[in-house]
Amino acid sequence: MGYYVNPPLSTKEDFLADNGVIVPFETKWNDIPKDCLPVMWVNNGPFTAAAIGFNPKELDAFREPKDNRPKKLFVVEKSKLKEIGCEWPE
């Protein structure tokens, strides 16, 4: 995990609620629309993170079986991520 959603004017939770769609945790890379990226929201206890899955390997890393932190998988349009300054390898 190396690219994150950190909106300048809202919380990541509000951004995801307004701009993302929750999808099943098991959603496959090929099932994600080409104009979107998966974003995994993770509760780390004292803070949360919203990591961008920019390729299939990153998406799979979010689902490491030994990682039992609470998580939700969202799909977000790339254009919405770029509007708030998100970057990722293309």
N, CA, C and O atoms as a GROMACS GRO file, in nm:
protein
  360
    1MET      N    1   0.084  -0.118   0.000
    1MET     CA    2   0.000   0.000   0.000
    1MET      C    3   0.089   0.124   0.000
    1MET      O    4   0.168   0.145   0.091
    2GLY      N    5   0.074   0.204  -0.102
    2GLY     CA    6   0.158   0.319  -0.108
    2GLY      C    7   0.091   0.446  -0.157
    2GLY      O    8   0.152   0.553  -0.149
    3TYR      N    9  -0.032   0.440  -0.207
    3TYR     CA   10  -0.102   0.557  -0.259
    3TYR      C   11  -0.236   0.566  -0.187
    3TYR      O   12  -0.313   0.470  -0.185
    4TYR      N   13  -0.261   0.682  -0.128
    4TYR     CA   14  -0.374   0.697  -0.037
    4TYR      C   15  -0.467   0.811  -0.076
    4TYR      O   16  -0.427   0.905  -0.144
    5VAL      N   17  -0.591   0.800  -0.031
    5VAL     CA   18  -0.692   0.903  -0.047
    5VAL      C   19  -0.689   0.990   0.078
    5VAL      O   20  -0.717   0.943   0.188
    6ASN      N   21  -0.654   1.118   0.062
    6ASN     CA   22  -0.653   1.215   0.171
    6ASN      C   23  -0.710   1.347   0.120
    6ASN      O   24  -0.635   1.439   0.088
    7PRO      N   25  -0.843   1.356   0.113
    7PRO     CA   26  -0.905   1.477   0.058
    7PRO      C   27  -0.871   1.601   0.143
    7PRO      O   28  -0.868   1.594   0.265
    8PRO      N   29  -0.845   1.713   0.077
    8PRO     CA   30  -0.807   1.834   0.151
    8PRO      C   31  -0.923   1.900   0.226
    8PRO      O   32  -0.900   1.971   0.324
    9LEU      N   33  -1.048   1.878   0.180
    9LEU     CA   34  -1.160   1.952   0.239
    9LEU      C   35  -1.263   1.864   0.309
    9LEU      O   36  -1.368   1.913   0.351
   10SER      N   37  -1.235   1.735   0.323
   10SER     CA   38  -1.328   1.647   0.392
   10SER      C   39  -1.251   1.528   0.447
   10SER      O   40  -1.131   1.514   0.425
   11THR      N   41  -1.322   1.443   0.519
   11THR     CA   42  -1.259   1.320   0.565
   11THR      C   43  -1.258   1.219   0.452
   11THR      O   44  -1.336   1.230   0.357
   12LYS      N   45  -1.172   1.122   0.462
   12LYS     CA   46  -1.171   1.016   0.361
   12LYS      C   47  -1.303   0.939   0.364
   12LYS      O   48  -1.350   0.892   0.260
   13GLU      N   49  -1.361   0.925   0.483
   13GLU     CA   50  -1.490   0.855   0.494
   13GLU      C   51  -1.600   0.929   0.420
   13GLU      O   52  -1.681   0.868   0.350
   14ASP      N   53  -1.604   1.062   0.436
   14ASP     CA   54  -1.705   1.141   0.364
   14ASP      C   55  -1.681   1.136   0.213
   14ASP      O   56  -1.776   1.123   0.135
   15PHE      N   57  -1.555   1.145   0.173
   15PHE     CA   58  -1.524   1.137   0.030
   15PHE      C   59  -1.572   1.003  -0.027
   15PHE      O   60  -1.635   1.000  -0.133
   16LEU      N   61  -1.541   0.894   0.041
   16LEU     CA   62  -1.582   0.762  -0.009
   16LEU      C   63  -1.733   0.746  -0.009
   16LEU      O   64  -1.789   0.687  -0.101
   17ALA      N   65  -1.801   0.798   0.092
   17ALA     CA   66  -1.947   0.791   0.096
   17ALA      C   67  -2.010   0.868  -0.020
   17ALA      O   68  -2.110   0.826  -0.076
   18ASP      N   69  -1.950   0.981  -0.054
   18ASP     CA   70  -2.005   1.066  -0.160
   18ASP      C   71  -1.962   1.023  -0.301
   18ASP      O   72  -2.035   1.048  -0.397
   19ASN      N   73  -1.846   0.959  -0.314
   19ASN     CA   74  -1.789   0.933  -0.446
   19ASN      C   75  -1.762   0.786  -0.477
   19ASN      O   76  -1.731   0.752  -0.591
   20GLY      N   77  -1.772   0.702  -0.380
   20GLY     CA   78  -1.742   0.561  -0.401
   20GLY      C   79  -1.865   0.473  -0.392
   20GLY      O   80  -1.972   0.516  -0.348
   21VAL      N   81  -1.848   0.351  -0.436
   21VAL     CA   82  -1.952   0.250  -0.425
   21VAL      C   83  -1.890   0.130  -0.352
   21VAL      O   84  -1.788   0.077  -0.396
   22ILE      N   85  -1.952   0.089  -0.242
   22ILE     CA   86  -1.902  -0.029  -0.173
   22ILE      C   87  -1.930  -0.150  -0.259
   22ILE      O   88  -2.040  -0.168  -0.311
   23VAL      N   89  -1.828  -0.233  -0.274
   23VAL     CA   90  -1.840  -0.357  -0.352
   23VAL      C   91  -1.798  -0.474  -0.263
   23VAL      O   92  -1.733  -0.454  -0.161
   24PRO      N   93  -1.836  -0.596  -0.301
   24PRO     CA   94  -1.794  -0.711  -0.221
   24PRO      C   95  -1.642  -0.717  -0.207
   24PRO      O   96  -1.568  -0.686  -0.300
   25PHE      N   97  -1.598  -0.758  -0.090
   25PHE     CA   98  -1.456  -0.767  -0.059
   25PHE      C   99  -1.380  -0.853  -0.159
   25PHE      O  100  -1.262  -0.829  -0.183
   26GLU      N  101  -1.446  -0.951  -0.217
   26GLU     CA  102  -1.384  -1.046  -0.308
   26GLU      C  103  -1.382  -0.999  -0.453
   26GLU      O  104  -1.339  -1.073  -0.541
   27THR      N  105  -1.428  -0.877  -0.480
   27THR     CA  106  -1.435  -0.826  -0.617
   27THR      C  107  -1.300  -0.842  -0.687
   27THR      O  108  -1.196  -0.807  -0.632
   28LYS      N  109  -1.304  -0.895  -0.807
   28LYS     CA  110  -1.182  -0.919  -0.885
   28LYS      C  111  -1.144  -0.793  -0.964
   28LYS      O  112  -1.229  -0.711  -0.998
   29TRP      N  113  -1.014  -0.781  -0.993
   29TRP     CA  114  -0.961  -0.668  -1.069
   29TRP      C  115  -1.037  -0.650  -1.201
   29TRP      O  116  -1.073  -0.538  -1.236
   30ASN      N  117  -1.061  -0.759  -1.271
   30ASN     CA  118  -1.127  -0.750  -1.403
   30ASN      C  119  -1.273  -0.710  -1.394
   30ASN      O  120  -1.335  -0.678  -1.495
   31ASP      N  121  -1.331  -0.711  -1.274
   31ASP     CA  122  -1.470  -0.671  -1.257
   31ASP      C  123  -1.485  -0.522  -1.226
   31ASP      O  124  -1.596  -0.471  -1.215
   32ILE      N  125  -1.373  -0.453  -1.213
   32ILE     CA  126  -1.375  -0.310  -1.183
   32ILE      C  127  -1.377  -0.232  -1.315
   32ILE      O  128  -1.294  -0.256  -1.402
   33PRO      N  129  -1.472  -0.140  -1.330
   33PRO     CA  130  -1.477  -0.062  -1.455
   33PRO      C  131  -1.343   0.006  -1.484
   33PRO      O  132  -1.272   0.047  -1.393
   34LYS      N  133  -1.310   0.017  -1.612
   34LYS     CA  134  -1.180   0.071  -1.654
   34LYS      C  135  -1.159   0.216  -1.613
   34LYS      O  136  -1.045   0.261  -1.601
   35ASP      N  137  -1.268   0.290  -1.590
   35ASP     CA  138  -1.254   0.430  -1.550
   35ASP      C  139  -1.252   0.446  -1.398
   35ASP      O  140  -1.263   0.558  -1.347
   36CYS      N  141  -1.238   0.335  -1.326
   36CYS     CA  142  -1.240   0.336  -1.180
   36CYS      C  143  -1.120   0.262  -1.123
   36CYS      O  144  -1.049   0.191  -1.194
   37LEU      N  145  -1.098   0.281  -0.993
   37LEU     CA  146  -0.997   0.207  -0.919
   37LEU      C  147  -1.057   0.159  -0.788
   37LEU      O  148  -1.148   0.222  -0.734
   38PRO      N  149  -1.008   0.047  -0.737
   38PRO     CA  150  -1.052   0.004  -0.604
   38PRO      C  151  -0.980   0.085  -0.497
   38PRO      O  152  -0.862   0.118  -0.510
   39VAL      N  153  -1.053   0.117  -0.392
   39VAL     CA  154  -0.996   0.186  -0.277
   39VAL      C  155  -1.036   0.106  -0.154
   39VAL      O  156  -1.154   0.085  -0.128
   40MET      N  157  -0.936   0.062  -0.078
   40MET     CA  158  -0.962  -0.016   0.042
   40MET      C  159  -0.953   0.076   0.164
   40MET      O  160  -0.848   0.132   0.194
   41TRP      N  161  -1.067   0.089   0.232
   41TRP     CA  162  -1.070   0.163   0.358
   41TRP      C  163  -1.031   0.065   0.467
   41TRP      O  164  -1.083  -0.046   0.474
   42VAL      N  165  -0.938   0.106   0.554
   42VAL     CA  166  -0.886   0.018   0.659
   42VAL      C  167  -0.890   0.092   0.793
   42VAL      O  168  -0.847   0.207   0.803
   43ASN      N  169  -0.943   0.025   0.895
   43ASN     CA  170  -0.942   0.080   1.029
   43ASN      C  171  -0.817   0.029   1.100
   43ASN      O  172  -0.805  -0.090   1.131
   44ASN      N  173  -0.725   0.120   1.126
   44ASN     CA  174  -0.600   0.086   1.193
   44ASN      C  175  -0.605   0.108   1.344
   44ASN      O  176  -0.501   0.107   1.410
   45GLY      N  177  -0.723   0.128   1.399
   45GLY     CA  178  -0.735   0.155   1.542
   45GLY      C  179  -0.735   0.305   1.567
   45GLY      O  180  -0.840   0.368   1.564
   46PRO      N  181  -0.616   0.363   1.592
   46PRO     CA  182  -0.613   0.507   1.620
   46PRO      C  183  -0.637   0.595   1.497
   46PRO      O  184  -0.661   0.715   1.511
   47PHE      N  185  -0.630   0.539   1.378
   47PHE     CA  186  -0.655   0.616   1.256
   47PHE      C  187  -0.704   0.521   1.146
   47PHE      O  188  -0.692   0.399   1.157
   48THR      N  189  -0.760   0.580   1.042
   48THR     CA  190  -0.804   0.502   0.927
   48THR      C  191  -0.720   0.539   0.806
   48THR      O  192  -0.653   0.642   0.805
   49ALA      N  193  -0.724   0.454   0.706
   49ALA     CA  194  -0.654   0.479   0.580
   49ALA      C  195  -0.745   0.436   0.466
   49ALA      O  196  -0.831   0.350   0.483
   50ALA      N  197  -0.724   0.497   0.350
   50ALA     CA  198  -0.796   0.460   0.229
   50ALA      C  199  -0.692   0.446   0.119
   50ALA      O  200  -0.648   0.545   0.061
   51ALA      N  201  -0.654   0.323   0.092
   51ALA     CA  202  -0.544   0.295  -0.001
   51ALA      C  203  -0.598   0.264  -0.140
   51ALA      O  204  -0.696   0.192  -0.155
   52ILE      N  205  -0.531   0.318  -0.240
   52ILE     CA  206  -0.570   0.298  -0.379
   52ILE      C  207  -0.504   0.171  -0.432
   52ILE      O  208  -0.383   0.155  -0.425
   53GLY      N  209  -0.586   0.082  -0.485
   53GLY     CA  210  -0.535  -0.040  -0.549
   53GLY      C  211  -0.516  -0.012  -0.697
   53GLY      O  212  -0.612  -0.021  -0.775
   54PHE      N  213  -0.396   0.022  -0.736
   54PHE     CA  214  -0.373   0.068  -0.873
   54PHE      C  215  -0.339  -0.044  -0.970
   54PHE      O  216  -0.323  -0.019  -1.089
   55ASN      N  217  -0.326  -0.167  -0.921
   55ASN     CA  218  -0.304  -0.282  -1.009
   55ASN      C  219  -0.352  -0.408  -0.936
   55ASN      O  220  -0.381  -0.403  -0.817
   56PRO      N  221  -0.361  -0.522  -1.006
   56PRO     CA  222  -0.413  -0.643  -0.942
   56PRO      C  223  -0.332  -0.687  -0.820
   56PRO      O  224  -0.389  -0.736  -0.722
   57LYS      N  225  -0.201  -0.670  -0.824
   57LYS     CA  226  -0.116  -0.710  -0.712
   57LYS      C  227  -0.149  -0.628  -0.587
   57LYS      O  228  -0.157  -0.683  -0.477
   58GLU      N  229  -0.167  -0.498  -0.604
   58GLU     CA  230  -0.203  -0.413  -0.490
   58GLU      C  231  -0.339  -0.452  -0.434
   58GLU      O  232  -0.356  -0.459  -0.312
   59LEU      N  233  -0.435  -0.478  -0.521
   59LEU     CA  234  -0.567  -0.518  -0.476
   59LEU      C  235  -0.558  -0.646  -0.395
   59LEU      O  236  -0.620  -0.658  -0.289
   60ASP      N  237  -0.482  -0.743  -0.443
   60ASP     CA  238  -0.465  -0.869  -0.369
   60ASP      C  239  -0.396  -0.847  -0.235
   60ASP      O  240  -0.428  -0.914  -0.137
   61ALA      N  241  -0.301  -0.755  -0.229
   61ALA     CA  242  -0.229  -0.728  -0.104
   61ALA      C  243  -0.324  -0.678   0.004
   61ALA      O  244  -0.302  -0.703   0.122
   62PHE      N  245  -0.429  -0.607  -0.035
   62PHE     CA  246  -0.526  -0.558   0.062
   62PHE      C  247  -0.600  -0.672   0.131
   62PHE      O  248  -0.653  -0.655   0.241
   63ARG      N  249  -0.603  -0.787   0.066
   63ARG     CA  250  -0.683  -0.898   0.117
   63ARG      C  251  -0.598  -1.009   0.180
   63ARG      O  252  -0.640  -1.124   0.184
   64GLU      N  253  -0.481  -0.975   0.227
   64GLU     CA  254  -0.394  -1.071   0.294
   64GLU      C  255  -0.474  -1.141   0.405
   64GLU      O  256  -0.525  -1.074   0.495
   65PRO      N  257  -0.486  -1.273   0.399
   65PRO     CA  258  -0.570  -1.345   0.496
   65PRO      C  259  -0.532  -1.324   0.643
   65PRO      O  260  -0.619  -1.330   0.730
   66LYS      N  261  -0.407  -1.300   0.672
   66LYS     CA  262  -0.363  -1.282   0.811
   66LYS      C  263  -0.392  -1.142   0.865
   66LYS      O  264  -0.379  -1.118   0.985
   67ASP      N  265  -0.430  -1.050   0.777
   67ASP     CA  266  -0.460  -0.912   0.817
   67ASP      C  267  -0.608  -0.904   0.855
   67ASP      O  268  -0.695  -0.905   0.768
   68ASN      N  269  -0.635  -0.897   0.984
   68ASN     CA  270  -0.774  -0.901   1.030
   68ASN      C  271  -0.830  -0.764   1.069
   68ASN      O  272  -0.929  -0.756   1.140
   69ARG      N  273  -0.766  -0.656   1.022
   69ARG     CA  274  -0.821  -0.523   1.049
   69ARG      C  275  -0.954  -0.507   0.977
   69ARG      O  276  -0.972  -0.563   0.869
   70PRO      N  277  -1.049  -0.431   1.034
   70PRO     CA  278  -1.174  -0.404   0.964
   70PRO      C  279  -1.146  -0.328   0.834
   70PRO      O  280  -1.069  -0.232   0.831
   71LYS      N  281  -1.212  -0.373   0.726
   71LYS     CA  282  -1.190  -0.314   0.593
   71LYS      C  283  -1.321  -0.307   0.515
   71LYS      O  284  -1.414  -0.384   0.539
   72LYS      N  285  -1.325  -0.213   0.422
   72LYS     CA  286  -1.434  -0.204   0.324
   72LYS      C  287  -1.371  -0.172   0.190
   72LYS      O  288  -1.279  -0.091   0.182
   73LEU      N  289  -1.421  -0.235   0.086
   73LEU     CA  290  -1.370  -0.212  -0.049
   73LEU      C  291  -1.469  -0.124  -0.126
   73LEU      O  292  -1.588  -0.153  -0.136
   74PHE      N  293  -1.415  -0.016  -0.181
   74PHE     CA  294  -1.493   0.078  -0.262
   74PHE      C  295  -1.438   0.078  -0.404
   74PHE      O  296  -1.323   0.043  -0.427
   75VAL      N  297  -1.521   0.118  -0.496
   75VAL     CA  298  -1.478   0.149  -0.633
   75VAL      C  299  -1.506   0.297  -0.653
   75VAL      O  300  -1.616   0.346  -0.627
   76VAL      N  301  -1.403   0.368  -0.700
   76VAL     CA  302  -1.414   0.514  -0.718
   76VAL      C  303  -1.366   0.550  -0.857
   76VAL      O  304  -1.266   0.496  -0.906
   77GLU      N  305  -1.436   0.641  -0.921
   77GLU     CA  306  -1.394   0.688  -1.053
   77GLU      C  307  -1.257   0.755  -1.043
   77GLU      O  308  -1.231   0.831  -0.950
   78LYS      N  309  -1.171   0.726  -1.139
   78LYS     CA  310  -1.038   0.786  -1.142
   78LYS      C  311  -1.046   0.938  -1.143
   78LYS      O  312  -0.966   1.006  -1.078
   79SER      N  313  -1.142   0.992  -1.217
   79SER     CA  314  -1.155   1.138  -1.226
   79SER      C  315  -1.184   1.200  -1.089
   79SER      O  316  -1.136   1.309  -1.060
   80LYS      N  317  -1.263   1.133  -1.007
   80LYS     CA  318  -1.294   1.184  -0.872
   80LYS      C  319  -1.169   1.181  -0.784
   80LYS      O  320  -1.147   1.272  -0.704
   81LEU      N  321  -1.088   1.076  -0.798
   81LEU     CA  322  -0.963   1.067  -0.722
   81LEU      C  323  -0.866   1.178  -0.764
   81LEU      O  324  -0.801   1.240  -0.680
   82LYS      N  325  -0.858   1.203  -0.894
   82LYS     CA  326  -0.767   1.307  -0.943
   82LYS      C  327  -0.812   1.446  -0.899
   82LYS      O  328  -0.729   1.534  -0.877
   83GLU      N  329  -0.944   1.467  -0.888
   83GLU     CA  330  -0.996   1.597  -0.844
   83GLU      C  331  -0.943   1.637  -0.707
   83GLU      O  332  -0.928   1.756  -0.679
   84ILE      N  333  -0.914   1.538  -0.621
   84ILE     CA  334  -0.865   1.571  -0.486
   84ILE      C  335  -0.714   1.553  -0.476
   84ILE      O  336  -0.658   1.553  -0.366
   85GLY      N  337  -0.647   1.537  -0.590
   85GLY     CA  338  -0.501   1.533  -0.592
   85GLY      C  339  -0.438   1.396  -0.574
   85GLY      O  340  -0.317   1.385  -0.553
   86CYS      N  341  -0.517   1.291  -0.584
   86CYS     CA  342  -0.460   1.156  -0.572
   86CYS      C  343  -0.373   1.125  -0.695
   86CYS      O  344  -0.403   1.165  -0.807
   87GLU      N  345  -0.267   1.053  -0.669
   87GLU     CA  346  -0.179   1.005  -0.776
   87GLU      C  347  -0.154   0.857  -0.755
   87GLU      O  348  -0.165   0.806  -0.643
   88TRP      N  349  -0.119   0.790  -0.863
   88TRP     CA  350  -0.083   0.648  -0.861
   88TRP      C  351  -0.010   0.616  -0.989
   88TRP      O  352  -0.024   0.688  -1.088
   89PRO      N  353   0.068   0.509  -0.989
   89PRO     CA  354   0.136   0.469  -1.114
   89PRO      C  355   0.032   0.425  -1.217
   89PRO      O  356  -0.061   0.350  -1.184
   90GLU      N  357   0.047   0.470  -1.338
   90GLU     CA  358  -0.050   0.432  -1.443
   90GLU      C  359   0.008   0.321  -1.528
   90GLU      O  360  -0.058   0.275  -1.622
   0.00000   0.00000   0.00000
